[in-house]
């Protein structure tokens, strides 16, 4: 098994967020907002089979969605932000730092 860490970062303002990993809903939460001081809103960790994994992020209140295919060998950190009306993401082999 491998671990996928998803961090909801910048641009969330009282959002409903739904995340599916490999077709299974793993996160659903209302009122998700970024803490502006640290650029962090929420997070989740999911055990997945090592290899290719599809992550679907849906923000129904903004009619935004994004499908991301990642290779997850052992542990991968996925940072998700809303920028200029779009869902953007970055991938890191190490945890993101928040102060």
DRENPA-456690 format. One record per residue: chain; z, x, y of N, C-alpha, C, CB in turn; residue in three letters; residue number from 1. Coordinates in steps of 0.001 Angstrom, whole numbers, plus 500000, padded with zeros to 6 digits. Atoms other than C-alpha are relative to their C-alpha. Glycine has a CB too. Layout:
residues N
+-------+--------+--------+--------+--------+--------+--------+--------+--------+--------+--------+--------+--------+------+-----+
! kette !    n_Z !    n_X !    n_Y !   ca_Z !   ca_X !   ca_Y !    c_Z !    c_X !    c_Y !   cb_Z !   cb_X !   cb_Y ! rest !  nr !
+-------+--------+--------+--------+--------+--------+--------+--------+--------+--------+--------+--------+--------+------+-----+
!     A !      Z !      X !      Y !      Z !      X !      Y !      Z !      X !      Y !      Z !      X !      Y !  ALA ! NUM !
...
+-------+--------+--------+--------+--------+--------+--------+--------+--------+--------+--------+--------+--------+------+-----+
This chain:
residues 99
+-------+--------+--------+--------+--------+--------+--------+--------+--------+--------+--------+--------+--------+------+-----+
! kette !    n_Z !    n_X !    n_Y !   ca_Z !   ca_X !   ca_Y !    c_Z !    c_X !    c_Y !   cb_Z !   cb_X !   cb_Y ! rest !  nr !
+-------+--------+--------+--------+--------+--------+--------+--------+--------+--------+--------+--------+--------+------+-----+
!     A ! 500000 ! 500834 ! 498812 ! 500000 ! 500000 ! 500000 ! 500000 ! 500874 ! 501246 ! 501211 ! 499054 ! 500001 !  UNK !   1 !
!     A ! 500042 ! 499335 ! 498705 ! 499388 ! 500977 ! 503599 ! 500642 ! 499077 ! 501032 ! 498534 ! 500367 ! 500403 !  UNK !   2 !
!     A ! 499383 ! 500812 ! 498956 ! 500986 ! 499805 ! 506827 ! 499116 ! 499935 ! 501228 ! 501371 ! 500552 ! 500371 !  UNK !   3 !
!     A ! 500710 ! 500252 ! 498757 ! 499205 ! 498256 ! 509772 ! 501037 ! 499563 ! 501026 ! 498869 ! 498917 ! 499819 !  UNK !   4 !
!     A ! 499089 ! 500316 ! 498904 ! 501224 ! 498224 ! 513004 ! 499147 ! 499492 ! 501158 ! 500867 ! 501254 ! 500423 !  UNK !   5 !
!     A ! 500753 ! 500576 ! 498886 ! 499885 ! 495941 ! 515754 ! 500954 ! 499832 ! 501169 ! 499340 ! 498631 ! 499607 !  UNK !   6 !
!     A ! 499210 ! 500129 ! 498782 ! 501263 ! 496219 ! 519294 ! 499191 ! 499219 ! 501029 ! 500409 ! 501397 ! 500557 !  UNK !   7 !
!     A ! 500610 ! 500758 ! 498910 ! 500410 ! 493583 ! 521886 ! 500485 ! 500667 ! 501283 ! 500382 ! 498446 ! 499947 !  UNK !   8 !
!     A ! 499629 ! 499136 ! 498892 ! 500337 ! 495604 ! 525079 ! 499755 ! 499337 ! 501358 ! 499232 ! 501299 ! 499916 !  UNK !   9 !
!     A ! 500221 ! 500421 ! 498616 ! 498880 ! 494932 ! 528540 ! 499268 ! 498656 ! 500108 ! 499213 ! 501062 ! 500735 !  UNK !  10 !
!     A ! 500790 ! 501163 ! 499618 ! 497647 ! 491684 ! 530100 ! 500376 ! 498658 ! 499405 ! 498645 ! 500256 ! 499665 !  UNK !  11 !
!     A ! 499595 ! 501276 ! 500589 ! 499482 ! 488989 ! 528137 ! 500881 ! 499243 ! 500996 ! 500754 ! 500223 ! 498650 !  UNK !  12 !
!     A ! 499270 ! 500820 ! 499028 ! 500703 ! 486165 ! 530403 ! 500245 ! 498620 ! 499412 ! 499220 ! 499892 ! 501339 !  UNK !  13 !
!     A ! 499614 ! 501289 ! 500572 ! 502466 ! 483319 ! 528596 ! 498931 ! 499481 ! 499029 ! 500239 ! 498974 ! 501120 !  UNK !  14 !
!     A ! 501097 ! 500301 ! 500934 ! 499863 ! 483361 ! 525788 ! 500510 ! 499484 ! 498666 ! 499148 ! 501240 ! 499772 !  UNK !  15 !
!     A ! 499846 ! 500265 ! 501421 ! 499698 ! 481768 ! 522383 ! 499114 ! 501014 ! 499299 ! 499619 ! 498504 ! 499617 !  UNK !  16 !
!     A ! 500732 ! 498951 ! 500702 ! 498648 ! 484574 ! 520039 ! 500040 ! 499710 ! 498502 ! 500597 ! 501408 ! 500313 !  UNK !  17 !
!     A ! 500116 ! 500175 ! 501450 ! 497392 ! 484144 ! 516464 ! 499281 ! 501234 ! 499457 ! 499224 ! 498661 ! 499626 !  UNK !  18 !
!     A ! 500618 ! 498818 ! 500612 ! 496646 ! 487181 ! 514294 ! 499874 ! 499757 ! 498502 ! 500835 ! 501297 ! 500290 !  UNK !  19 !
!     A ! 500266 ! 500084 ! 501430 ! 495042 ! 487112 ! 510856 ! 499622 ! 501402 ! 499512 ! 498859 ! 498955 ! 499688 !  UNK !  20 !
!     A ! 500321 ! 498715 ! 500611 ! 494896 ! 490176 ! 508631 ! 499458 ! 499700 ! 498617 ! 501253 ! 500956 ! 499939 !  UNK !  21 !
!     A ! 500685 ! 500245 ! 501285 ! 492445 ! 490090 ! 505713 ! 499952 ! 498502 ! 499697 ! 500715 ! 500756 ! 498843 !  UNK !  22 !
!     A ! 500155 ! 501436 ! 500174 ! 492007 ! 486336 ! 506268 ! 501290 ! 499212 ! 499919 ! 499228 ! 499749 ! 498794 !  UNK !  23 !
!     A ! 498705 ! 500672 ! 500123 ! 495730 ! 485552 ! 506115 ! 500723 ! 500033 ! 501344 ! 500868 ! 500666 ! 498894 !  UNK !  24 !
!     A ! 499260 ! 500041 ! 498737 ! 497662 ! 484390 ! 509180 ! 501324 ! 500728 ! 499830 ! 500236 ! 498534 ! 500463 !  UNK !  25 !
!     A ! 498790 ! 499191 ! 500100 ! 500400 ! 486966 ! 509725 ! 500865 ! 499909 ! 501244 ! 499638 ! 501435 ! 499742 !  UNK !  26 !
!     A ! 499251 ! 500083 ! 498739 ! 501472 ! 486203 ! 513311 ! 499500 ! 498803 ! 500780 ! 499854 ! 501309 ! 500841 !  UNK !  27 !
!     A ! 500314 ! 501113 ! 499096 ! 501596 ! 483081 ! 515468 ! 501208 ! 499843 ! 500900 ! 499668 ! 498653 ! 499214 !  UNK !  28 !
!     A ! 498883 ! 500089 ! 499075 ! 503685 ! 482984 ! 518601 ! 499514 ! 499464 ! 501339 ! 500677 ! 501373 ! 500175 !  UNK !  29 !
!     A ! 500271 ! 500532 ! 498668 ! 503746 ! 481045 ! 521880 ! 500750 ! 500827 ! 501040 ! 500405 ! 498505 ! 500092 !  UNK !  30 !
!     A ! 499311 ! 499393 ! 498848 ! 504745 ! 482338 ! 525315 ! 500109 ! 501517 ! 499920 ! 501379 ! 499419 ! 500128 !  UNK !  31 !
!     A ! 500005 ! 498539 ! 500081 ! 503816 ! 485980 ! 524668 ! 499615 ! 500543 ! 501375 ! 499009 ! 500513 ! 498884 !  UNK !  32 !
!     A ! 500248 ! 499415 ! 498676 ! 504047 ! 487948 ! 527929 ! 500326 ! 501487 ! 499971 ! 500841 ! 499281 ! 501093 !  UNK !  33 !
!     A ! 499790 ! 498561 ! 499894 ! 503776 ! 491643 ! 528721 ! 501185 ! 500293 ! 500905 ! 498738 ! 500696 ! 500529 !  UNK !  34 !
!     A ! 498935 ! 499462 ! 499143 ! 506889 ! 493356 ! 530025 ! 499338 ! 501086 ! 500839 ! 501242 ! 500569 ! 499153 !  UNK !  35 !
!     A ! 500798 ! 499122 ! 499152 ! 505221 ! 495031 ! 532993 ! 500564 ! 501410 ! 500115 ! 499879 ! 499403 ! 501364 !  UNK !  36 !
!     A ! 499391 ! 498681 ! 499859 ! 507713 ! 497909 ! 533184 ! 499599 ! 500951 ! 498873 ! 501508 ! 499868 ! 500043 !  UNK !  37 !
!     A ! 500296 ! 499130 ! 501145 ! 506772 ! 499176 ! 529722 ! 498634 ! 499738 ! 499369 ! 501066 ! 499834 ! 498953 !  UNK !  38 !
!     A ! 501325 ! 500275 ! 500561 ! 503351 ! 497619 ! 528997 ! 500028 ! 499533 ! 498560 ! 499154 ! 501217 ! 500094 !  UNK !  39 !
!     A ! 499821 ! 500445 ! 501375 ! 504549 ! 495889 ! 525839 ! 500375 ! 498525 ! 499995 ! 501079 ! 500845 ! 499279 !  UNK !  40 !
!     A ! 499704 ! 501432 ! 500098 ! 504604 ! 492204 ! 524819 ! 500675 ! 499642 ! 498677 ! 498719 ! 499191 ! 500159 !  UNK !  41 !
!     A ! 499455 ! 500333 ! 501320 ! 505287 ! 491995 ! 521055 ! 499323 ! 500899 ! 498975 ! 499785 ! 498479 ! 499650 !  UNK !  42 !
!     A ! 500616 ! 499173 ! 501041 ! 504437 ! 493630 ! 517739 ! 500218 ! 499376 ! 498634 ! 500570 ! 501429 ! 500028 !  UNK !  43 !
!     A ! 499806 ! 500393 ! 501386 ! 504108 ! 493125 ! 514026 ! 499586 ! 501152 ! 499094 ! 499197 ! 498718 ! 499667 !  UNK !  44 !
!     A ! 500361 ! 499035 ! 501030 ! 503874 ! 495227 ! 510896 ! 499595 ! 499233 ! 498755 ! 501175 ! 500983 ! 499699 !  UNK !  45 !
!     A ! 500519 ! 500692 ! 501174 ! 501865 ! 494205 ! 507852 ! 499650 ! 501035 ! 498942 ! 498760 ! 499128 ! 500359 !  UNK !  46 !
!     A ! 500434 ! 499175 ! 501132 ! 501523 ! 495819 ! 504443 ! 498632 ! 499512 ! 499555 ! 501028 ! 499941 ! 498816 !  UNK !  47 !
!     A ! 501368 ! 500337 ! 500407 ! 497857 ! 495926 ! 503427 ! 499568 ! 500966 ! 498905 ! 499012 ! 500056 ! 501216 !  UNK !  48 !
!     A ! 500621 ! 499084 ! 500949 ! 495769 ! 497419 ! 500672 ! 499309 ! 501104 ! 500798 ! 498985 ! 499252 ! 499061 !  UNK !  49 !
!     A ! 500664 ! 498893 ! 499323 ! 494558 ! 500860 ! 501720 ! 498485 ! 499792 ! 499950 ! 500393 ! 501359 ! 499353 !  UNK !  50 !
!     A ! 501448 ! 500157 ! 499914 ! 490940 ! 500842 ! 502845 ! 499622 ! 499197 ! 501217 ! 499452 ! 499338 ! 498748 !  UNK !  51 !
!     A ! 500517 ! 500778 ! 498881 ! 488917 ! 498585 ! 505104 ! 500728 ! 498663 ! 500126 ! 498497 ! 499767 ! 499835 !  UNK !  52 !
!     A ! 499264 ! 501229 ! 499734 ! 490839 ! 495704 ! 506712 ! 499431 ! 499346 ! 501254 ! 501522 ! 500280 ! 500160 !  UNK !  53 !
!     A ! 500466 ! 500742 ! 498818 ! 489643 ! 492991 ! 509101 ! 501187 ! 499296 ! 500641 ! 498886 ! 498968 ! 499620 !  UNK !  54 !
!     A ! 498937 ! 500614 ! 499212 ! 492065 ! 491925 ! 511838 ! 499329 ! 499058 ! 501000 ! 500892 ! 501090 ! 500729 !  UNK !  55 !
!     A ! 500535 ! 500989 ! 499064 ! 491297 ! 488752 ! 513792 ! 501104 ! 499633 ! 500983 ! 499465 ! 498728 ! 499249 !  UNK !  56 !
!     A ! 499050 ! 500327 ! 498946 ! 493038 ! 488165 ! 517109 ! 499445 ! 498822 ! 500771 ! 500264 ! 501219 ! 500940 !  UNK !  57 !
!     A ! 500443 ! 501228 ! 499350 ! 492850 ! 484716 ! 518690 ! 501011 ! 499615 ! 501076 ! 499826 ! 498849 ! 498965 !  UNK !  58 !
!     A ! 499196 ! 500514 ! 498895 ! 494154 ! 483558 ! 522078 ! 499405 ! 498651 ! 500380 ! 500024 ! 500998 ! 501232 !  UNK !  59 !
!     A ! 500640 ! 501301 ! 499806 ! 493341 ! 479831 ! 521976 ! 500063 ! 499478 ! 501429 ! 500626 ! 499003 ! 499096 !  UNK !  60 !
!     A ! 499883 ! 500520 ! 498638 ! 494592 ! 479077 ! 525499 ! 498987 ! 500631 ! 500954 ! 501403 ! 500233 ! 500523 !  UNK !  61 !
!     A ! 501005 ! 499327 ! 499181 ! 492062 ! 481561 ! 526936 ! 498619 ! 499966 ! 499361 ! 500410 ! 501434 ! 500250 !  UNK !  62 !
!     A ! 501259 ! 500032 ! 500752 ! 489310 ! 480844 ! 524398 ! 499463 ! 501410 ! 499762 ! 498952 ! 499158 ! 500746 !  UNK !  63 !
!     A ! 500379 ! 498620 ! 500298 ! 489304 ! 484540 ! 523520 ! 500301 ! 500307 ! 498540 ! 500741 ! 500993 ! 500930 !  UNK !  64 !
!     A ! 499727 ! 499529 ! 501361 ! 488983 ! 486069 ! 520075 ! 499271 ! 501316 ! 499781 ! 499566 ! 498943 ! 498936 !  UNK !  65 !
!     A ! 500599 ! 498709 ! 500319 ! 488159 ! 489431 ! 518582 ! 500245 ! 500278 ! 498530 ! 500582 ! 501141 ! 500894 !  UNK !  66 !
!     A ! 499891 ! 499576 ! 501386 ! 487495 ! 490638 ! 515057 ! 499829 ! 501518 ! 499972 ! 498935 ! 499281 ! 499089 !  UNK !  67 !
!     A ! 499987 ! 498543 ! 500029 ! 488278 ! 494290 ! 514356 ! 500049 ! 500443 ! 498541 ! 501213 ! 500577 ! 500810 !  UNK !  68 !
!     A ! 499963 ! 499430 ! 501348 ! 487475 ! 496195 ! 511172 ! 500526 ! 501425 ! 500099 ! 498586 ! 499969 ! 499325 !  UNK !  69 !
!     A ! 499369 ! 498676 ! 499962 ! 489711 ! 499221 ! 510584 ! 500112 ! 500577 ! 498601 ! 501391 ! 499922 ! 500652 !  UNK !  70 !
!     A ! 499643 ! 499291 ! 501217 ! 490136 ! 501816 ! 507906 ! 501492 ! 500301 ! 500081 ! 499149 ! 501315 ! 499820 !  UNK !  71 !
!     A ! 498552 ! 499797 ! 500020 ! 493827 ! 501889 ! 506967 ! 500322 ! 500853 ! 498768 ! 500785 ! 498619 ! 499974 !  UNK !  72 !
!     A ! 499727 ! 499129 ! 501143 ! 494520 ! 504949 ! 504779 ! 501468 ! 499953 ! 499570 ! 499610 ! 501430 ! 500335 !  UNK !  73 !
!     A ! 498555 ! 500035 ! 500265 ! 498350 ! 505086 ! 505011 ! 500682 ! 499119 ! 501029 ! 500610 ! 501429 ! 500022 !  UNK !  74 !
!     A ! 499428 ! 500760 ! 498889 ! 499558 ! 503884 ! 508399 ! 499057 ! 500119 ! 501189 ! 501438 ! 500510 ! 500366 !  UNK !  75 !
!     A ! 500847 ! 500025 ! 498813 ! 497523 ! 502845 ! 511442 ! 500696 ! 499153 ! 501049 ! 498572 ! 499445 ! 499680 !  UNK !  76 !
!     A ! 499403 ! 500700 ! 498863 ! 498684 ! 501729 ! 514880 ! 498870 ! 499455 ! 500856 ! 500938 ! 500943 ! 500832 !  UNK !  77 !
!     A ! 501033 ! 500693 ! 499244 ! 496545 ! 499180 ! 516695 ! 500639 ! 499429 ! 501258 ! 499325 ! 498877 ! 499148 !  UNK !  78 !
!     A ! 499517 ! 500518 ! 498727 ! 497193 ! 498516 ! 520383 ! 498993 ! 499014 ! 500549 ! 500252 ! 501140 ! 501007 !  UNK !  79 !
!     A ! 500881 ! 501066 ! 499528 ! 495747 ! 495251 ! 521748 ! 500407 ! 499611 ! 501413 ! 500050 ! 498766 ! 499052 !  UNK !  80 !
!     A ! 499762 ! 500388 ! 498611 ! 495410 ! 494416 ! 525456 ! 498942 ! 499006 ! 500449 ! 500006 ! 501235 ! 500923 !  UNK !  81 !
!     A ! 500981 ! 500871 ! 499350 ! 493687 ! 491814 ! 527615 ! 499628 ! 500678 ! 501311 ! 500566 ! 498530 ! 500237 !  UNK !  82 !
!     A ! 500480 ! 499285 ! 498830 ! 491558 ! 493557 ! 530224 ! 498731 ! 499325 ! 500506 ! 499743 ! 501494 ! 499674 !  UNK !  83 !
!     A ! 501175 ! 500616 ! 499367 ! 489120 ! 491870 ! 532633 ! 499462 ! 498834 ! 499168 ! 498895 ! 501050 ! 500204 !  UNK !  84 !
!     A ! 500408 ! 501185 ! 500745 ! 489082 ! 488697 ! 530537 ! 499488 ! 500254 ! 498602 ! 498971 ! 499299 ! 500745 !  UNK !  85 !
!     A ! 500436 ! 499668 ! 501356 ! 488361 ! 490491 ! 527242 ! 501156 ! 500601 ! 499213 ! 498804 ! 500977 ! 500032 !  UNK !  86 !
!     A ! 499029 ! 499346 ! 500877 ! 490421 ! 491598 ! 524264 ! 499494 ! 501414 ! 499727 ! 500206 ! 499194 ! 498658 !  UNK !  87 !
!     A ! 500325 ! 498589 ! 500223 ! 490386 ! 495402 ! 524142 ! 501015 ! 500565 ! 499003 ! 500014 ! 500818 ! 501356 !  UNK !  88 !
!     A ! 499066 ! 499396 ! 500951 ! 491965 ! 497649 ! 521524 ! 499833 ! 501505 ! 499935 ! 499809 ! 499400 ! 498618 !  UNK !  89 !
!     A ! 500048 ! 498565 ! 500272 ! 492814 ! 501234 ! 520725 ! 500731 ! 500244 ! 498696 ! 500628 ! 500835 ! 501169 !  UNK !  90 !
!     A ! 499449 ! 499676 ! 501313 ! 493667 ! 502837 ! 517408 ! 500620 ! 501391 ! 500077 ! 498899 ! 499930 ! 498882 !  UNK !  91 !
!     A ! 499318 ! 498717 ! 499997 ! 496138 ! 505662 ! 516856 ! 500597 ! 500266 ! 498616 ! 501101 ! 500035 ! 501091 !  UNK !  92 !
!     A ! 499329 ! 499670 ! 501255 ! 497446 ! 507518 ! 513797 ! 501520 ! 500095 ! 500182 ! 499455 ! 501319 ! 499443 !  UNK !  93 !
!     A ! 498575 ! 499869 ! 499699 ! 500864 ! 507702 ! 515545 ! 500467 ! 498806 ! 500828 ! 500283 ! 501326 ! 500752 !  UNK !  94 !
!     A ! 499477 ! 501128 ! 499226 ! 503157 ! 505080 ! 517124 ! 499759 ! 500181 ! 501500 ! 501495 ! 499827 ! 499732 !  UNK !  95 !
!     A ! 500104 ! 499977 ! 498548 ! 502652 ! 504149 ! 520753 ! 501407 ! 500159 ! 500560 ! 499306 ! 498702 ! 500552 !  UNK !  96 !
!     A ! 498688 ! 499794 ! 499380 ! 505495 ! 505203 ! 523060 ! 500246 ! 498985 ! 501098 ! 500114 ! 501416 ! 500564 !  UNK !  97 !
!     A ! 499591 ! 500945 ! 498951 ! 507326 ! 502661 ! 525201 ! 501346 ! 500460 ! 500521 ! 500073 ! 498516 ! 499463 !  UNK !  98 !
!     A ! 498736 ! 499566 ! 499389 ! 510063 ! 503576 ! 527646 ! 500795 ! 498816 ! 500474 ! 499746 ! 500952 ! 501164 !  UNK !  99 !
+-------+--------+--------+--------+--------+--------+--------+--------+--------+--------+--------+--------+--------+------+-----+
